[in-house]
Amino acid sequence: MNTKDLLRFGIVLFGAVLIVICYMIFGDTLPTDVKVLDIIVTCLIYSQAAYFIIFPLVNLQDPAKKDVGTLGLRLYVLQLIAIAAIAVMLSGRLFDMTFKYQLIAHLIILFFFLIGAYSIVVTGSKVEEVYAQEKEKSNAKMQLRYAAEEAYSVISTITGAEPQVVEQMKSISENVRYMLPPDNDHKKAVYLQLTYRIEDIRVMAREYSRHKESIAQTIEQIKVLYDRYQRMR
């Protein structure tokens, strides 16, 4: 634990001690059980509020930035629970509510708080899932574009390469640049086949004279896969 963390912990602890002292000084008319309950509830609300104020709201080390996706929900849950808990404590003073009624009311609020916390966790998981999917799509697109550009670059520098083959690879390189990443398993399978075929050309092009016919056949396969992918829904 570094100095910054120790300082944060000290600030939060000092604030909790102040809350207890204030209840001890100004809450002398409260029954002991009610006072203890109010101290616990107040400290819990304070700890959640202090988390937002003192600690960073967003983890910059998290590439998915799930804290950003759940920030609004976390603030909403905190505000709602804090208002409800304060309302119960005030009602206890104004209407002389007994300890058991206040305890039940706070337990109900705790129940809704746990539901809110669960919703926050689920939302954060969904944000991470969407990020992972988008990252996978981006990587697949970059891999395909890189393979096509490399294949065209290699073939275009070969002296004995037919102009038709060079033109076809140029067309393929330009076409895949504007292809949308796959959004389902069927399109993903075709997308991967397309990537593999283009990578095959890149490898075979290093010995062009030996693999001339195979390259021509693979180019035709790429055209078929490309047309098939474009027609898929």
HELIX and SHEET records of a PDB file:
HELIX    1   1 THR A    3  PHE A   26  1                                  24    
HELIX    2   2 THR A   32  ILE A   54  1                                  23    
HELIX    3   3 LYS A   66  LEU A   94  1                                  29    
HELIX    4   4 PHE A   99  SER A  156  1                                  58    
HELIX    5   5 PRO A  163  ARG A  177  1                                  15    
HELIX    6   6 ASP A  185  MET A  204  1                                  20    
HELIX    7   7 ALA A  205  GLU A  207  5                                   3    
HELIX    8   8 LYS A  212  ARG A  231  1                                  20    
END                                                                             
